[in-house]
Amino acid sequence: MRASTSAASPRASWARRGASARARAPRTRSAAGRDVTRRGLHRQPVALGETLPMDVQVSYFDDDGNLVRCEFGDLLRGKTAVVFAVPGAFTPTCSTKHLPGYVERADAMRERGVDEVICVSVNDAFVMNAWGNSAGAKMAKIKMVADGSAAWSKACGVDLDLHEQGMGTRSRRYALIARDGVIEYLAMESGQKYETSGAADILERLPLP
């Protein structure tokens, strides 16, 4: 892995939070090892070396067509994951560039040690499932994760106000590599730009098999 992190052990970080974490605001760890609680309206975006919010509820359809509701941490613990987020399903750049790039390169990412490739958007699970099916994401075994109420995006500090465009609250476009929930590489786009979070860029950050 080219990008490195100075964060403490993610397992230790999770253990310190304990079972009461669900009753508190989502917590993370800074690169300096300091616990940070994400509260209020002006959260800073997640950063390299932090542990992603693990107890936020999301949903997706599994390979058998069953609706699964889980905590995001269930998708990350003990795994190397590539997570990329888009402002909206079926939107132009997301549909013609961002998601197709990951569909094309998902197998190559797995060959380099990735256990999960996850696409996140502030849409409901039915929309995400339909979009993923139309784009070939199911065949590529990409999890199309619905952040329907933007809870995950807000906990990560990446929520994007697009009310003036009639789209409500959405997510900033980004991509990251996480090991056991700890961010080891992060490409955060500015606004809705698509410059550094594509699949080809992320693949370059993964070690050769």
C-alpha positions as CSV (number, residue, x, y, z in Angstrom):
1,M,0.0,0.0,0.0
2,R,1.6,3.3,-1.0
3,A,-0.4,5.5,1.4
4,S,0.4,5.0,5.0
5,T,-1.3,5.8,8.3
6,S,-0.1,6.7,11.7
7,A,-3.4,5.8,13.4
8,A,-3.5,3.4,16.4
9,S,-4.9,-0.1,15.9
10,P,-8.5,0.0,14.6
11,R,-9.4,-2.9,16.8
12,A,-8.2,-1.0,19.9
13,S,-10.1,2.1,18.8
14,W,-13.3,0.1,18.4
15,A,-12.9,-1.7,21.7
16,R,-12.5,1.6,23.6
17,R,-15.8,2.8,22.3
18,G,-17.5,-0.3,23.5
19,A,-21.2,-1.3,23.3
20,S,-22.4,2.2,24.3
21,A,-21.1,3.7,21.0
22,R,-24.6,3.4,19.4
23,A,-26.0,5.8,22.0
24,R,-23.5,8.5,21.2
25,A,-22.7,10.5,18.1
26,P,-20.4,8.6,15.6
27,R,-16.8,8.8,16.7
28,T,-13.6,8.4,14.7
29,R,-9.8,8.7,15.3
30,S,-7.6,11.3,13.9
31,A,-4.2,10.5,12.4
32,A,-2.6,11.7,15.6
33,G,-4.6,9.1,17.6
34,R,-7.0,11.6,19.1
35,D,-10.7,10.6,19.5
36,V,-13.0,13.0,17.7
37,T,-16.8,13.1,18.0
38,R,-18.5,14.3,14.9
39,R,-21.3,16.6,16.0
40,G,-23.1,19.7,14.8
41,L,-23.6,21.2,11.4
42,H,-20.0,21.9,10.5
43,R,-18.1,18.6,10.7
44,Q,-14.8,18.3,9.0
45,P,-14.6,15.6,6.4
46,V,-13.0,12.3,7.3
47,A,-9.2,12.2,6.8
48,L,-6.3,9.8,6.2
49,G,-5.7,7.7,9.3
50,E,-9.1,8.0,10.8
51,T,-11.5,5.2,11.6
52,L,-14.7,5.5,9.6
53,P,-18.0,5.7,11.4
54,M,-18.9,2.1,12.0
55,D,-22.3,2.2,13.6
56,V,-24.3,4.1,10.9
57,Q,-27.2,2.2,9.5
58,V,-27.3,1.6,5.7
59,S,-29.0,-0.9,3.4
60,Y,-28.4,-2.8,0.1
61,F,-29.8,-5.7,-1.8
62,D,-27.7,-8.9,-1.7
63,D,-27.0,-11.3,-4.6
64,D,-30.3,-13.2,-3.9
65,G,-32.4,-10.0,-4.1
66,N,-32.9,-9.7,-0.3
67,L,-32.9,-6.3,1.3
68,V,-30.2,-6.1,3.9
69,R,-30.1,-3.5,6.7
70,C,-26.8,-3.3,8.5
71,E,-24.2,-1.0,10.1
72,F,-21.5,0.2,7.8
73,G,-19.0,-1.4,10.0
74,D,-20.4,-4.8,9.2
75,L,-19.0,-4.3,5.6
76,L,-15.6,-3.1,6.8
77,R,-14.4,-5.1,9.8
78,G,-11.6,-7.4,9.1
79,K,-11.5,-6.5,5.4
80,T,-9.7,-4.3,2.9
81,A,-12.4,-2.2,1.3
82,V,-12.6,0.3,-1.5
83,V,-15.4,2.7,-0.9
84,F,-16.5,5.3,-3.4
85,A,-19.3,7.8,-3.2
86,V,-21.3,9.6,-5.8
87,P,-23.7,12.6,-5.6
88,G,-26.6,10.5,-7.1
89,A,-27.7,7.4,-8.8
90,F,-28.4,7.7,-12.6
91,T,-26.8,11.1,-12.7
92,P,-24.6,11.8,-15.8
93,T,-21.0,11.7,-14.6
94,C,-21.8,9.0,-12.0
95,S,-23.4,6.8,-14.7
96,T,-21.1,7.3,-17.6
97,K,-17.7,7.5,-15.8
98,H,-17.6,6.9,-12.1
99,L,-19.5,3.6,-11.6
100,P,-18.5,2.1,-14.9
101,G,-14.8,2.5,-14.1
102,Y,-15.3,0.4,-10.9
103,V,-17.4,-2.2,-12.7
104,E,-14.5,-2.6,-15.2
105,R,-11.8,-2.8,-12.6
106,A,-13.4,-4.5,-9.6
107,D,-11.8,-7.9,-10.4
108,A,-8.4,-6.2,-10.7
109,M,-8.9,-4.6,-7.3
110,R,-9.7,-8.0,-5.8
111,E,-6.6,-9.5,-7.3
112,R,-4.7,-6.8,-5.3
113,G,-6.2,-7.8,-2.0
114,V,-9.5,-5.9,-1.9
115,D,-12.3,-7.8,-0.2
116,E,-15.2,-5.4,-0.8
117,V,-15.9,-2.7,-3.5
118,I,-18.7,-0.5,-2.2
119,C,-20.6,2.3,-3.9
120,V,-22.5,4.7,-1.7
121,S,-25.0,7.3,-2.6
122,V,-27.8,9.3,-0.9
123,N,-30.6,7.3,-2.6
124,D,-32.9,4.5,-1.3
125,A,-31.9,0.9,-1.7
126,F,-34.4,0.2,-4.5
127,V,-32.9,3.0,-6.7
128,M,-29.3,1.9,-5.9
129,N,-30.2,-1.7,-6.8
130,A,-31.8,-0.7,-10.1
131,W,-28.9,1.5,-11.0
132,G,-26.4,-1.2,-10.1
133,N,-28.2,-3.8,-12.2
134,S,-28.4,-1.5,-15.2
135,A,-24.7,-0.7,-14.9
136,G,-23.4,-4.3,-14.4
137,A,-22.4,-3.7,-10.8
138,K,-24.1,-6.9,-9.6
139,M,-22.1,-9.0,-12.0
140,A,-18.9,-7.1,-10.8
141,K,-20.0,-7.9,-7.2
142,I,-20.0,-4.2,-6.2
143,K,-22.2,-3.5,-3.2
144,M,-24.6,-0.7,-4.0
145,V,-25.1,0.8,-0.6
146,A,-28.0,3.2,0.1
147,D,-27.4,6.1,2.5
148,G,-31.0,7.1,2.1
149,S,-31.2,9.7,4.9
150,A,-27.6,10.9,4.4
151,A,-26.7,9.6,7.9
152,W,-23.4,8.1,6.7
153,S,-22.5,11.1,4.6
154,K,-23.2,13.5,7.5
155,A,-21.2,11.3,10.0
156,C,-18.3,11.4,7.5
157,G,-18.6,15.2,7.1
158,V,-19.1,14.8,3.3
159,D,-22.7,15.9,3.0
160,L,-23.4,18.3,0.1
161,D,-26.2,20.8,0.0
162,L,-27.8,20.6,-3.4
163,H,-31.2,22.0,-2.5
164,E,-30.9,24.8,-5.0
165,Q,-30.6,22.2,-7.7
166,G,-33.6,20.3,-6.4
167,M,-31.5,17.3,-5.2
168,G,-31.7,18.0,-1.4
169,T,-28.8,16.7,0.7
170,R,-26.3,14.5,-1.2
171,S,-22.7,13.3,-0.8
172,R,-19.5,14.7,-2.0
173,R,-17.7,12.6,-4.6
174,Y,-14.8,10.6,-3.1
175,A,-13.0,7.3,-3.0
176,L,-11.0,5.7,-0.3
177,I,-9.2,2.5,0.7
178,A,-9.8,1.3,4.2
179,R,-8.3,-1.6,6.1
180,D,-10.5,-2.8,9.0
181,G,-12.3,0.6,8.8
182,V,-9.2,2.7,9.0
183,I,-8.6,5.0,6.0
184,E,-5.3,4.2,4.3
185,Y,-5.9,6.3,1.1
186,L,-8.4,9.0,0.5
187,A,-9.3,11.0,-2.7
188,M,-11.8,13.7,-1.8
189,E,-13.2,15.7,-4.7
190,S,-14.1,19.4,-4.6
191,G,-17.8,19.8,-5.0
192,Q,-19.1,17.5,-7.7
193,K,-15.8,17.4,-9.6
194,Y,-14.6,14.0,-11.0
195,E,-10.8,14.2,-11.1
196,T,-9.0,11.9,-8.5
197,S,-11.6,9.4,-7.3
198,G,-11.9,7.2,-10.4
199,A,-11.2,3.5,-10.3
200,A,-8.0,3.8,-12.3
201,D,-6.6,6.2,-9.7
202,I,-7.6,3.9,-6.8
203,L,-6.2,0.8,-8.5
204,E,-2.8,2.5,-8.8
205,R,-2.8,2.9,-5.0
206,L,-3.2,-0.8,-4.4
207,P,-0.2,-3.2,-4.2
208,L,0.6,-5.4,-7.1
209,P,-0.4,-9.1,-6.6
